[in-house]
Every structure is written in structure tokens, then in C-alpha cells.
Amino acid sequence: MSDPLAAEFSARAAAAPRRAIRVAIVVVVAVMIAATLALWAWLGPAVFYEVIVAGIAGCF
């Protein structure tokens, strides 16, 4: 006989790391968007665009 309570607990325990990863991804994306908007507000759209283009060009 299988214990349904134990199976439910096991399923929740297995889902916890996946949920933590999802939360971490959402937080990272939100921080990146906030940083982008802050830099755009601080540097202005034209200067910010030039910084991004120079950064991309520096990668190649």
C-alpha cells in the first residue's frame, strides 16, 4: 500500500527547486529590465543606444 500523504509530500518536495529556479529567473529578468530603463532615463535614448552598439561591437 502506498501512502497518499507521503506521495503528495514527495511531489511538493520535488517541485520546490523548480519553483526556486523560476523565481530566480523572473527576478534576474526584472532586474535587467529595471537596469535598462534606469540607464535609458539617465543617459538618454541616443547615448544609451550608442553604448549598447559599442558593447555589441566589442564582442566581435
Protein Blocks (a to p, Z undefined) as FASTA:
>chain_A
ZZfklmmmmmmmmmmmmmmmmmmmmmmmmmmmmmmmmmmmmnopklmmmmmmmmmmmmZZ
